[in-house]
Amino acid sequence: MSTDYVAGAHARAGSRTWGELVTAVLGAVYLVVGVAGFFVTGGVGVADTEGSKLLGLFEVNPLHNVVHLAIGAALVVAYVAGRKAVGIVATFIGAVYLIVGLTGPFVTGTDANVLALNSLDHALHLGSAAVLLAAGINARRAARA
């Protein structure tokens, strides 16, 4: 049995697509943001509709931090698993971010805002959606080739 397919090694760093690399980087960024969020959310309820500001810009609450950690972990695990996993996970998370970015403005300021989203979050979610959708499509195309 070839070791080329062990733990995603079939797509070693030298042969990774830009979509895979972007997915790994965004995964790491979301993990860091998730951890950093806990340093500013002391005294904020888990799903409070208004949170503390991370970097003085983005509102977060503990639930929002957990979501960032889950997304970061999913993206990193997909990268380790290989191109096909990146294609699926990045596309799925990109689609979810697109929905969150488009619906967020309607939720902000209501009791449904359990992630303490603000207007800068919406813009960031739409940007993340575009990048992850492109990365996922890139990886899916490369996996078929």
N, CA, C and O atoms as a GROMACS GRO file, in nm:
protein
  580
    1MET      N    1   0.084  -0.118   0.000
    1MET     CA    2   0.000   0.000   0.000
    1MET      C    3   0.088   0.124   0.000
    1MET      O    4   0.184   0.134   0.077
    2SER      N    5   0.056   0.215  -0.084
    2SER     CA    6   0.133   0.340  -0.094
    2SER      C    7   0.103   0.431   0.024
    2SER      O    8  -0.011   0.438   0.070
    3THR      N    9   0.204   0.500   0.072
    3THR     CA   10   0.184   0.595   0.181
    3THR      C   11   0.140   0.731   0.129
    3THR      O   12   0.120   0.823   0.208
    4ASP      N   13   0.124   0.744  -0.002
    4ASP     CA   14   0.084   0.872  -0.060
    4ASP      C   15  -0.054   0.917  -0.017
    4ASP      O   16  -0.086   1.036  -0.027
    5TYR      N   17  -0.137   0.825   0.031
    5TYR     CA   18  -0.273   0.862   0.066
    5TYR      C   19  -0.295   0.868   0.216
    5TYR      O   20  -0.409   0.883   0.261
    6VAL      N   21  -0.190   0.858   0.294
    6VAL     CA   22  -0.203   0.863   0.439
    6VAL      C   23  -0.226   1.008   0.483
    6VAL      O   24  -0.149   1.097   0.449
    7ALA      N   25  -0.334   1.028   0.559
    7ALA     CA   26  -0.367   1.160   0.617
    7ALA      C   27  -0.360   1.274   0.516
    7ALA      O   28  -0.307   1.381   0.547
    8GLY      N   29  -0.412   1.252   0.398
    8GLY     CA   30  -0.416   1.359   0.299
    8GLY      C   31  -0.283   1.388   0.234
    8GLY      O   32  -0.268   1.490   0.167
    9ALA      N   33  -0.186   1.301   0.253
    9ALA     CA   34  -0.053   1.326   0.199
    9ALA      C   35  -0.052   1.324   0.047
    9ALA      O   36   0.046   1.366  -0.015
   10HIS      N   37  -0.160   1.274  -0.013
   10HIS     CA   38  -0.167   1.271  -0.159
   10HIS      C   39  -0.166   1.411  -0.219
   10HIS      O   40  -0.140   1.428  -0.339
   11ALA      N   41  -0.193   1.510  -0.138
   11ALA     CA   42  -0.189   1.648  -0.186
   11ALA      C   43  -0.089   1.724  -0.101
   11ALA      O   44  -0.126   1.814  -0.025
   12ARG      N   45   0.036   1.688  -0.112
   12ARG     CA   46   0.141   1.750  -0.031
   12ARG      C   47   0.149   1.900  -0.058
   12ARG      O   48   0.098   1.949  -0.159
   13ALA      N   49   0.211   1.972   0.032
   13ALA     CA   50   0.215   2.118   0.026
   13ALA      C   51   0.257   2.169  -0.111
   13ALA      O   52   0.203   2.269  -0.158
   14GLY      N   53   0.351   2.104  -0.176
   14GLY     CA   54   0.398   2.149  -0.306
   14GLY      C   55   0.295   2.135  -0.415
   14GLY      O   56   0.303   2.204  -0.517
   15SER      N   57   0.197   2.048  -0.397
   15SER     CA   58   0.098   2.027  -0.501
   15SER      C   59  -0.040   2.078  -0.459
   15SER      O   60  -0.140   2.047  -0.524
   16ARG      N   61  -0.047   2.153  -0.354
   16ARG     CA   62  -0.174   2.208  -0.307
   16ARG      C   63  -0.220   2.320  -0.399
   16ARG      O   64  -0.138   2.396  -0.453
   17THR      N   65  -0.351   2.330  -0.417
   17THR     CA   66  -0.407   2.440  -0.496
   17THR      C   67  -0.414   2.565  -0.409
   17THR      O   68  -0.404   2.557  -0.286
   18TRP      N   69  -0.432   2.680  -0.473
   18TRP     CA   70  -0.446   2.802  -0.395
   18TRP      C   71  -0.572   2.793  -0.309
   18TRP      O   72  -0.575   2.849  -0.199
   19GLY      N   73  -0.674   2.725  -0.356
   19GLY     CA   74  -0.796   2.710  -0.279
   19GLY      C   75  -0.773   2.634  -0.150
   19GLY      O   76  -0.829   2.668  -0.045
   20GLU      N   77  -0.691   2.531  -0.157
   20GLU     CA   78  -0.658   2.455  -0.036
   20GLU      C   79  -0.578   2.540   0.062
   20GLU      O   80  -0.604   2.539   0.182
   21LEU      N   81  -0.481   2.612   0.010
   21LEU     CA   82  -0.397   2.696   0.096
   21LEU      C   83  -0.479   2.806   0.163
   21LEU      O   84  -0.461   2.834   0.281
   22VAL      N   85  -0.567   2.869   0.088
   22VAL     CA   86  -0.653   2.974   0.143
   22VAL      C   87  -0.743   2.915   0.252
   22VAL      O   88  -0.766   2.979   0.355
   23THR      N   89  -0.793   2.795   0.230
   23THR     CA   90  -0.877   2.730   0.329
   23THR      C   91  -0.800   2.705   0.458
   23THR      O   92  -0.852   2.727   0.567
   24ALA      N   93  -0.676   2.659   0.447
   24ALA     CA   94  -0.593   2.636   0.566
   24ALA      C   95  -0.566   2.766   0.640
   24ALA      O   96  -0.575   2.771   0.762
   25VAL      N   97  -0.533   2.871   0.566
   25VAL     CA   98  -0.504   3.000   0.629
   25VAL      C   99  -0.629   3.055   0.698
   25VAL      O  100  -0.621   3.101   0.813
   26LEU      N  101  -0.743   3.051   0.630
   26LEU     CA  102  -0.866   3.101   0.693
   26LEU      C  103  -0.903   3.016   0.814
   26LEU      O  104  -0.953   3.068   0.914
   27GLY      N  105  -0.880   2.886   0.806
   27GLY     CA  106  -0.906   2.800   0.920
   27GLY      C  107  -0.823   2.842   1.040
   27GLY      O  108  -0.875   2.852   1.151
   28ALA      N  109  -0.695   2.866   1.017
   28ALA     CA  110  -0.607   2.910   1.126
   28ALA      C  111  -0.650   3.046   1.180
   28ALA      O  112  -0.649   3.067   1.301
   29VAL      N  113  -0.689   3.137   1.092
   29VAL     CA  114  -0.734   3.270   1.134
   29VAL      C  115  -0.860   3.258   1.220
   29VAL      O  116  -0.869   3.322   1.325
   30TYR      N  117  -0.955   3.177   1.178
   30TYR     CA  118  -1.078   3.160   1.256
   30TYR      C  119  -1.051   3.096   1.391
   30TYR      O  120  -1.117   3.129   1.489
   31LEU      N  121  -0.955   3.005   1.398
   31LEU     CA  122  -0.918   2.946   1.528
   31LEU      C  123  -0.860   3.054   1.620
   31LEU      O  124  -0.896   3.060   1.738
   32VAL      N  125  -0.772   3.136   1.568
   32VAL     CA  126  -0.711   3.244   1.647
   32VAL      C  127  -0.819   3.344   1.692
   32VAL      O  128  -0.820   3.386   1.808
   33VAL      N  129  -0.908   3.381   1.601
   33VAL     CA  130  -1.015   3.475   1.634
   33VAL      C  131  -1.107   3.416   1.741
   33VAL      O  132  -1.151   3.486   1.832
   34GLY      N  133  -1.137   3.287   1.729
   34GLY     CA  134  -1.222   3.222   1.829
   34GLY      C  135  -1.160   3.225   1.967
   34GLY      O  136  -1.229   3.253   2.065
   35VAL      N  137  -1.032   3.196   1.976
   35VAL     CA  138  -0.962   3.201   2.105
   35VAL      C  139  -0.953   3.345   2.155
   35VAL      O  140  -0.981   3.372   2.272
   36ALA      N  141  -0.915   3.436   2.068
   36ALA     CA  142  -0.901   3.577   2.107
   36ALA      C  143  -1.033   3.634   2.158
   36ALA      O  144  -1.034   3.717   2.248
   37GLY      N  145  -1.142   3.590   2.101
   37GLY     CA  146  -1.273   3.638   2.142
   37GLY      C  147  -1.302   3.614   2.289
   37GLY      O  148  -1.368   3.694   2.354
   38PHE      N  149  -1.251   3.502   2.342
   38PHE     CA  150  -1.276   3.472   2.482
   38PHE      C  151  -1.204   3.568   2.576
   38PHE      O  152  -1.241   3.582   2.692
   39PHE      N  153  -1.100   3.635   2.526
   39PHE     CA  154  -1.029   3.732   2.609
   39PHE      C  155  -1.108   3.862   2.626
   39PHE      O  156  -1.080   3.939   2.718
   40VAL      N  157  -1.205   3.887   2.539
   40VAL     CA  158  -1.282   4.012   2.549
   40VAL      C  159  -1.426   3.990   2.593
   40VAL      O  160  -1.497   4.088   2.616
   41THR      N  161  -1.470   3.866   2.604
   41THR     CA  162  -1.612   3.842   2.633
   41THR      C  163  -1.641   3.808   2.779
   41THR      O  164  -1.747   3.754   2.809
   42GLY      N  165  -1.550   3.838   2.867
   42GLY     CA  166  -1.578   3.817   3.009
   42GLY      C  167  -1.698   3.900   3.052
   42GLY      O  168  -1.703   4.019   3.023
   43GLY      N  169  -1.792   3.838   3.120
   43GLY     CA  170  -1.910   3.910   3.165
   43GLY      C  171  -2.021   3.919   3.062
   43GLY      O  172  -2.128   3.972   3.091
   44VAL      N  173  -1.999   3.868   2.942
   44VAL     CA  174  -2.100   3.867   2.838
   44VAL      C  175  -2.168   3.730   2.841
   44VAL      O  176  -2.100   3.627   2.844
   45GLY      N  177  -2.301   3.728   2.840
   45GLY     CA  178  -2.374   3.602   2.839
   45GLY      C  179  -2.347   3.524   2.711
   45GLY      O  180  -2.312   3.581   2.608
   46VAL      N  181  -2.363   3.392   2.719
   46VAL     CA  182  -2.329   3.303   2.607
   46VAL      C  183  -2.391   3.348   2.476
   46VAL      O  184  -2.323   3.352   2.373
   47ALA      N  185  -2.519   3.382   2.477
   47ALA     CA  186  -2.587   3.420   2.354
   47ALA      C  187  -2.646   3.561   2.364
   47ALA      O  188  -2.751   3.589   2.305
   48ASP      N  189  -2.579   3.650   2.438
   48ASP     CA  190  -2.626   3.789   2.448
   48ASP      C  191  -2.632   3.851   2.308
   48ASP      O  192  -2.547   3.824   2.224
   49THR      N  193  -2.731   3.933   2.286
   49THR     CA  194  -2.748   3.995   2.155
   49THR      C  195  -2.650   4.109   2.130
   49THR      O  196  -2.634   4.154   2.017
   50GLU      N  197  -2.586   4.156   2.236
   50GLU     CA  198  -2.479   4.255   2.222
   50GLU      C  199  -2.356   4.200   2.292
   50GLU      O  200  -2.363   4.158   2.407
   51GLY      N  201  -2.245   4.201   2.222
   51GLY     CA  202  -2.124   4.144   2.278
   51GLY      C  203  -2.018   4.248   2.302
   51GLY      O  204  -2.042   4.369   2.294
   52SER      N  205  -1.900   4.199   2.331
   52SER     CA  206  -1.782   4.285   2.344
   52SER      C  207  -1.717   4.297   2.208
   52SER      O  208  -1.735   4.211   2.122
   53LYS      N  209  -1.642   4.403   2.190
   53LYS     CA  210  -1.580   4.424   2.058
   53LYS      C  211  -1.440   4.364   2.053
   53LYS      O  212  -1.355   4.391   2.137
   54LEU      N  213  -1.420   4.281   1.953
   54LEU     CA  214  -1.291   4.222   1.924
   54LEU      C  215  -1.220   4.317   1.828
   54LEU      O  216  -1.277   4.357   1.726
   55LEU      N  217  -1.097   4.352   1.860
   55LEU     CA  218  -1.020   4.449   1.782
   55LEU      C  219  -1.089   4.585   1.775
   55LEU      O  220  -1.060   4.666   1.687
   56GLY      N  221  -1.180   4.609   1.868
   56GLY     CA  222  -1.252   4.735   1.871
   56GLY      C  223  -1.353   4.751   1.759
   56GLY      O  224  -1.408   4.860   1.742
   57LEU      N  225  -1.379   4.646   1.683
   57LEU     CA  226  -1.466   4.655   1.566
   57LEU      C  227  -1.579   4.554   1.562
   57LEU      O  228  -1.695   4.590   1.541
   58PHE      N  229  -1.546   4.428   1.583
   58PHE     CA  230  -1.641   4.318   1.562
   58PHE      C  231  -1.700   4.272   1.695
   58PHE      O  232  -1.626   4.236   1.787
   59GLU      N  233  -1.832   4.272   1.705
   59GLU     CA  234  -1.895   4.225   1.828
   59GLU      C  235  -1.893   4.073   1.833
   59GLU      O  236  -1.922   4.005   1.734
   60VAL      N  237  -1.858   4.021   1.950
   60VAL     CA  238  -1.859   3.877   1.972
   60VAL      C  239  -1.915   3.848   2.111
   60VAL      O  240  -1.903   3.928   2.204
   61ASN      N  241  -1.975   3.732   2.122
   61ASN     CA  242  -2.015   3.678   2.251
   61ASN      C  243  -1.958   3.536   2.258
   61ASN      O  244  -1.903   3.488   2.158
   62PRO      N  245  -1.968   3.468   2.370
   62PRO     CA  246  -1.909   3.333   2.378
   62PRO      C  247  -1.960   3.236   2.270
   62PRO      O  248  -1.882   3.155   2.219
   63LEU      N  249  -2.088   3.243   2.235
   63LEU     CA  250  -2.140   3.155   2.130
   63LEU      C  251  -2.074   3.185   1.996
   63LEU      O  252  -2.040   3.094   1.921
   64HIS      N  253  -2.057   3.312   1.967
   64HIS     CA  254  -1.990   3.354   1.843
   64HIS      C  255  -1.847   3.301   1.840
   64HIS      O  256  -1.798   3.257   1.736
   65ASN      N  257  -1.779   3.304   1.957
   65ASN     CA  258  -1.643   3.250   1.965
   65ASN      C  259  -1.640   3.100   1.937
   65ASN      O  260  -1.552   3.052   1.866
   66VAL      N  261  -1.736   3.028   1.991
   66VAL     CA  262  -1.743   2.882   1.968
   66VAL      C  263  -1.767   2.854   1.820
   66VAL      O  264  -1.709   2.761   1.764
   67VAL      N  265  -1.853   2.934   1.757
   67VAL     CA  266  -1.877   2.917   1.613
   67VAL      C  267  -1.748   2.940   1.534
   67VAL      O  268  -1.718   2.865   1.442
   68HIS      N  269  -1.672   3.044   1.570
   68HIS     CA  270  -1.544   3.068   1.503
   68HIS      C  271  -1.450   2.949   1.521
   68HIS      O  272  -1.383   2.909   1.426
   69LEU      N  273  -1.445   2.894   1.641
   69LEU     CA  274  -1.358   2.778   1.666
   69LEU      C  275  -1.402   2.657   1.583
   69LEU      O  276  -1.318   2.587   1.527
   70ALA      N  277  -1.531   2.633   1.576
   70ALA     CA  278  -1.582   2.519   1.498
   70ALA      C  279  -1.553   2.536   1.350
   70ALA      O  280  -1.513   2.440   1.283
   71ILE      N  281  -1.572   2.655   1.299
   71ILE     CA  282  -1.545   2.680   1.157
   71ILE      C  283  -1.396   2.667   1.129
   71ILE      O  284  -1.356   2.604   1.031
   72GLY      N  285  -1.314   2.725   1.214
   72GLY     CA  286  -1.169   2.713   1.197
   72GLY      C  287  -1.124   2.568   1.199
   72GLY      O  288  -1.044   2.526   1.115
   73ALA      N  289  -1.176   2.491   1.294
   73ALA     CA  290  -1.139   2.350   1.304
   73ALA      C  291  -1.184   2.273   1.180
   73ALA      O  292  -1.109   2.191   1.127
   74ALA      N  293  -1.305   2.299   1.134
   74ALA     CA  294  -1.355   2.229   1.014
   74ALA      C  295  -1.268   2.260   0.892
   74ALA      O  296  -1.239   2.170   0.813
   75LEU      N  297  -1.227   2.383   0.876
   75LEU     CA  298  -1.144   2.421   0.761
   75LEU      C  299  -1.005   2.357   0.770
   75LEU      O  300  -0.953   2.310   0.669
   76VAL      N  301  -0.946   2.356   0.888
   76VAL     CA  302  -0.813   2.295   0.905
   76VAL      C  303  -0.821   2.143   0.885
   76VAL      O  304  -0.735   2.085   0.818
   77VAL      N  305  -0.922   2.080   0.941
   77VAL     CA  306  -0.938   1.935   0.924
   77VAL      C  307  -0.959   1.902   0.776
   77VAL      O  308  -0.905   1.803   0.727
   78ALA      N  309  -1.036   1.984   0.706
   78ALA     CA  310  -1.057   1.961   0.564
   78ALA      C  311  -0.926   1.970   0.487
   78ALA      O  312  -0.899   1.888   0.399
   79TYR      N  313  -0.844   2.068   0.522
   79TYR     CA  314  -0.714   2.082   0.457
   79TYR      C  315  -0.629   1.958   0.478
   79TYR      O  316  -0.567   1.907   0.384
   80VAL      N  317  -0.626   1.909   0.600
   80VAL     CA  318  -0.548   1.789   0.632
   80VAL      C  319  -0.604   1.668   0.558
   80VAL      O  320  -0.528   1.582   0.513
   81ALA      N  321  -0.736   1.660   0.545
   81ALA     CA  322  -0.800   1.546   0.480
   81ALA      C  323  -0.778   1.544   0.329
   81ALA      O  324  -0.782   1.437   0.268
   82GLY      N  325  -0.754   1.659   0.269
   82GLY     CA  326  -0.724   1.660   0.127
   82GLY      C  327  -0.817   1.745   0.043
   82GLY      O  328  -0.912   1.805   0.092
   83ARG      N  329  -0.787   1.747  -0.083
   83ARG     CA  330  -0.852   1.836  -0.180
   83ARG      C  331  -1.004   1.818  -0.187
   83ARG      O  332  -1.078   1.916  -0.190
   84LYS      N  333  -1.048   1.692  -0.191
   84LYS     CA  334  -1.193   1.668  -0.201
   84LYS      C  335  -1.264   1.724  -0.078
   84LYS      O  336  -1.369   1.787  -0.090
   85ALA      N  337  -1.208   1.701   0.040
   85ALA     CA  338  -1.268   1.753   0.163
   85ALA      C  339  -1.269   1.905   0.163
   85ALA      O  340  -1.368   1.965   0.203
   86VAL      N  341  -1.162   1.968   0.118
   86VAL     CA  342  -1.158   2.114   0.109
   86VAL      C  343  -1.268   2.163   0.017
   86VAL      O  344  -1.337   2.260   0.048
   87GLY      N  345  -1.286   2.097  -0.096
   87GLY     CA  346  -1.390   2.137  -0.189
   87GLY      C  347  -1.528   2.135  -0.127
   87GLY      O  348  -1.608   2.227  -0.146
   88ILE      N  349  -1.556   2.031  -0.052
   88ILE     CA  350  -1.688   2.018   0.012
   88ILE      C  351  -1.703   2.116   0.128
   88ILE      O  352  -1.801   2.190   0.134
   89VAL      N  353  -1.607   2.116   0.219
   89VAL     CA  354  -1.620   2.196   0.342
   89VAL      C  355  -1.614   2.346   0.312
   89VAL      O  356  -1.696   2.422   0.363
   90ALA      N  357  -1.518   2.388   0.231
   90ALA     CA  358  -1.507   2.531   0.201
   90ALA      C  359  -1.631   2.581   0.127
   90ALA      O  360  -1.678   2.692   0.154
   91THR      N  361  -1.683   2.502   0.036
   91THR     CA  362  -1.804   2.542  -0.037
   91THR      C  363  -1.923   2.551   0.058
   91THR      O  364  -2.001   2.647   0.052
   92PHE      N  365  -1.938   2.452   0.146
   92PHE     CA  366  -2.049   2.452   0.241
   92PHE      C  367  -2.040   2.571   0.336
   92PHE      O  368  -2.138   2.644   0.354
   93ILE      N  369  -1.924   2.591   0.397
   93ILE     CA  370  -1.910   2.702   0.491
   93ILE      C  371  -1.924   2.836   0.419
   93ILE      O  372  -1.981   2.930   0.473
   94GLY      N  373  -1.872   2.845   0.297
   94GLY     CA  374  -1.890   2.967   0.218
   94GLY      C  375  -2.038   2.996   0.193
   94GLY      O  376  -2.081   3.111   0.201
   95ALA      N  377  -2.115   2.892   0.162
   95ALA     CA  378  -2.259   2.911   0.139
   95ALA      C  379  -2.330   2.955   0.267
   95ALA      O  380  -2.418   3.040   0.263
   96VAL      N  381  -2.292   2.896   0.380
   96VAL     CA  382  -2.351   2.935   0.508
   96VAL      C  383  -2.317   3.081   0.538
   96VAL      O  384  -2.402   3.158   0.582
   97TYR      N  385  -2.191   3.118   0.516
   97TYR     CA  386  -2.152   3.257   0.540
   97TYR      C  387  -2.227   3.353   0.447
   97TYR      O  388  -2.260   3.465   0.487
   98LEU      N  389  -2.254   3.312   0.326
   98LEU     CA  390  -2.331   3.396   0.235
   98LEU      C  391  -2.471   3.420   0.292
   98LEU      O  392  -2.522   3.532   0.292
   99ILE      N  393  -2.533   3.314   0.341
   99ILE     CA  394  -2.666   3.327   0.401
   99ILE      C  395  -2.661   3.417   0.525
   99ILE      O  396  -2.745   3.504   0.543
  100VAL      N  397  -2.561   3.394   0.611
  100VAL     CA  398  -2.548   3.475   0.733
  100VAL      C  399  -2.521   3.622   0.698
  100VAL      O  400  -2.576   3.712   0.760
  101GLY      N  401  -2.437   3.644   0.598
  101GLY     CA  402  -2.406   3.781   0.557
  101GLY      C  403  -2.526   3.855   0.501
  101GLY      O  404  -2.542   3.975   0.521
  102LEU      N  405  -2.612   3.782   0.429
  102LEU     CA  406  -2.730   3.844   0.369
  102LEU      C  407  -2.844   3.862   0.468
  102LEU      O  408  -2.918   3.959   0.460
  103THR      N  409  -2.858   3.769   0.561
  103THR     CA  410  -2.968   3.778   0.658
  103THR      C  411  -2.930   3.854   0.784
  103THR      O  412  -3.017   3.901   0.856
  104GLY      N  413  -2.800   3.866   0.811
  104GLY     CA  414  -2.754   3.933   0.932
  104GLY      C  415  -2.812   4.070   0.957
  104GLY      O  416  -2.852   4.099   1.070
  105PRO      N  417  -2.818   4.157   0.856
  105PRO     CA  418  -2.873   4.291   0.880
  105PRO      C  419  -3.018   4.289   0.931
  105PRO      O  420  -3.061   4.382   0.999
  106PHE      N  421  -3.092   4.185   0.897
  106PHE     CA  422  -3.230   4.175   0.942
  106PHE      C  423  -3.241   4.123   1.086
  106PHE      O  424  -3.343   4.141   1.152
  107VAL      N  425  -3.134   4.060   1.132
  107VAL     CA  426  -3.131   4.001   1.267
  107VAL      C  427  -3.073   4.100   1.368
  107VAL      O  428  -3.114   4.103   1.484
  108THR      N  429  -2.976   4.180   1.323
  108THR     CA  430  -2.910   4.274   1.413
  108THR      C  431  -3.013   4.368   1.477
  108THR      O  432  -3.100   4.422   1.409
  109GLY      N  433  -3.001   4.385   1.608
  109GLY     CA  434  -3.093   4.471   1.680
  109GLY      C  435  -3.220   4.401   1.726
  109GLY      O  436  -3.310   4.465   1.780
  110THR      N  437  -3.228   4.269   1.703
  110THR     CA  438  -3.344   4.192   1.748
  110THR      C  439  -3.300   4.086   1.849
  110THR      O  440  -3.180   4.063   1.869
  111ASP      N  441  -3.398   4.022   1.911
  111ASP     CA  442  -3.367   3.914   2.006
  111ASP      C  443  -3.312   3.791   1.935
  111ASP      O  444  -3.258   3.702   2.001
  112ALA      N  445  -3.323   3.784   1.805
  112ALA     CA  446  -3.271   3.669   1.729
  112ALA      C  447  -3.120   3.679   1.705
  112ALA      O  448  -3.060   3.586   1.651
  113ASN      N  449  -3.060   3.789   1.744
  113ASN     CA  450  -2.917   3.811   1.720
  113ASN      C  451  -2.832   3.739   1.826
  113ASN      O  452  -2.759   3.803   1.901
  114VAL      N  453  -2.842   3.607   1.831
  114VAL     CA  454  -2.775   3.528   1.934
  114VAL      C  455  -2.623   3.522   1.915
  114VAL      O  456  -2.552   3.476   2.004
  115LEU      N  457  -2.573   3.568   1.802
  115LEU     CA  458  -2.428   3.572   1.778
  115LEU      C  459  -2.371   3.712   1.796
  115LEU      O  460  -2.253   3.734   1.771
  116ALA      N  461  -2.453   3.806   1.840
  116ALA     CA  462  -2.409   3.945   1.862
  116ALA      C  463  -2.343   4.003   1.738
  116ALA      O  464  -2.234   4.059   1.746
  117LEU      N  465  -2.409   3.990   1.625
  117LEU     CA  466  -2.355   4.040   1.498
  117LEU      C  467  -2.373   4.191   1.489
  117LEU      O  468  -2.471   4.247   1.538
  118ASN      N  469  -2.276   4.257   1.424
  118ASN     CA  470  -2.290   4.399   1.393
  118ASN      C  471  -2.263   4.418   1.244
  118ASN      O  472  -2.232   4.323   1.173
  119SER      N  473  -2.274   4.542   1.197
  119SER     CA  474  -2.265   4.566   1.052
  119SER      C  475  -2.129   4.527   0.995
  119SER      O  476  -2.122   4.482   0.881
  120LEU      N  477  -2.022   4.544   1.071
  120LEU     CA  478  -1.891   4.502   1.020
  120LEU      C  479  -1.883   4.350   1.007
  120LEU      O  480  -1.817   4.298   0.917
  121ASP      N  481  -1.950   4.279   1.097
  121ASP     CA  482  -1.956   4.132   1.085
  121ASP      C  483  -2.020   4.092   0.953
  121ASP      O  484  -1.973   3.999   0.887
  122HIS      N  485  -2.126   4.161   0.915
  122HIS     CA  486  -2.197   4.125   0.791
  122HIS      C  487  -2.106   4.139   0.671
  122HIS      O  488  -2.103   4.051   0.584
  123ALA      N  489  -2.031   4.248   0.665
  123ALA     CA  490  -1.937   4.268   0.554
  123ALA      C  491  -1.828   4.160   0.555
  123ALA      O  492  -1.793   4.107   0.450
  124LEU      N  493  -1.776   4.129   0.673
  124LEU     CA  494  -1.673   4.026   0.684
  124LEU      C  495  -1.728   3.889   0.644
  124LEU      O  496  -1.659   3.811   0.579
  125HIS      N  497  -1.851   3.859   0.683
  125HIS     CA  498  -1.911   3.731   0.646
  125HIS      C  499  -1.931   3.721   0.495
  125HIS      O  500  -1.910   3.615   0.437
  126LEU      N  501  -1.971   3.829   0.432
  126LEU     CA  502  -1.986   3.826   0.286
  126LEU      C  503  -1.850   3.809   0.218
  126LEU      O  504  -1.839   3.736   0.119
  127GLY      N  505  -1.748   3.876   0.270
  127GLY     CA  506  -1.613   3.858   0.215
  127GLY      C  507  -1.563   3.716   0.235
  127GLY      O  508  -1.506   3.657   0.143
  128SER      N  509  -1.584   3.662   0.353
  128SER     CA  510  -1.544   3.523   0.380
  128SER      C  511  -1.619   3.427   0.288
  128SER      O  512  -1.562   3.330   0.238
  129ALA      N  513  -1.747   3.455   0.265
  129ALA     CA  514  -1.827   3.371   0.176
  129ALA      C  515  -1.767   3.368   0.036
  129ALA      O  516  -1.751   3.261  -0.023
  130ALA      N  517  -1.734   3.485  -0.016
  130ALA     CA  518  -1.678   3.492  -0.151
  130ALA      C  519  -1.547   3.415  -0.161
  130ALA      O  520  -1.526   3.338  -0.255
  131VAL      N  521  -1.459   3.435  -0.063
  131VAL     CA  522  -1.328   3.369  -0.065
  131VAL      C  523  -1.344   3.217  -0.050
  131VAL      O  524  -1.281   3.141  -0.123
  132LEU      N  525  -1.427   3.173   0.045
  132LEU     CA  526  -1.444   3.030   0.067
  132LEU      C  527  -1.515   2.960  -0.048
  132LEU      O  528  -1.481   2.848  -0.083
  133LEU      N  529  -1.613   3.027  -0.106
  133LEU     CA  530  -1.680   2.967  -0.223
  133LEU      C  531  -1.581   2.952  -0.339
  133LEU      O  532  -1.579   2.848  -0.405
  134ALA      N  533  -1.501   3.054  -0.362
  134ALA     CA  534  -1.400   3.044  -0.469
  134ALA      C  535  -1.298   2.935  -0.437
  134ALA      O  536  -1.260   2.859  -0.526
  135ALA      N  537  -1.254   2.927  -0.312
  135ALA     CA  538  -1.156   2.826  -0.272
  135ALA      C  539  -1.214   2.686  -0.287
  135ALA      O  540  -1.148   2.595  -0.336
  136GLY      N  541  -1.339   2.670  -0.245
  136GLY     CA  542  -1.404   2.540  -0.257
  136GLY      C  543  -1.422   2.496  -0.401
  136GLY      O  544  -1.399   2.380  -0.435
  137ILE      N  545  -1.462   2.589  -0.484
  137ILE     CA  546  -1.479   2.558  -0.627
  137ILE      C  547  -1.345   2.522  -0.690
  137ILE      O  548  -1.335   2.429  -0.768
  138ASN      N  549  -1.241   2.598  -0.654
  138ASN     CA  550  -1.106   2.570  -0.705
  138ASN      C  551  -1.062   2.429  -0.665
  138ASN      O  552  -1.012   2.354  -0.749
  139ALA      N  553  -1.081   2.393  -0.540
  139ALA     CA  554  -1.040   2.261  -0.493
  139ALA      C  555  -1.123   2.150  -0.558
  139ALA      O  556  -1.069   2.045  -0.593
  140ARG      N  557  -1.252   2.173  -0.575
  140ARG     CA  558  -1.338   2.073  -0.638
  140ARG      C  559  -1.297   2.048  -0.783
  140ARG      O  560  -1.293   1.934  -0.830
  141ARG      N  561  -1.266   2.156  -0.853
  141ARG     CA  562  -1.223   2.141  -0.994
  141ARG      C  563  -1.092   2.066  -1.001
  141ARG      O  564  -1.074   1.980  -1.086
  142ALA      N  565  -0.998   2.099  -0.911
  142ALA     CA  566  -0.868   2.031  -0.910
  142ALA      C  567  -0.883   1.885  -0.872
  142ALA      O  568  -0.809   1.800  -0.922
  143ALA      N  569  -0.978   1.854  -0.785
  143ALA     CA  570  -0.999   1.714  -0.744
  143ALA      C  571  -1.053   1.632  -0.860
  143ALA      O  572  -1.025   1.512  -0.869
  144ARG      N  573  -1.130   1.694  -0.948
  144ARG     CA  574  -1.186   1.622  -1.064
  144ARG      C  575  -1.082   1.602  -1.173
  144ARG      O  576  -1.092   1.508  -1.252
  145ALA      N  577  -0.982   1.690  -1.178
  145ALA     CA  578  -0.882   1.685  -1.284
  145ALA      C  579  -0.788   1.568  -1.269
  145ALA      O  580  -0.698   1.549  -1.351
   0.00000   0.00000   0.00000
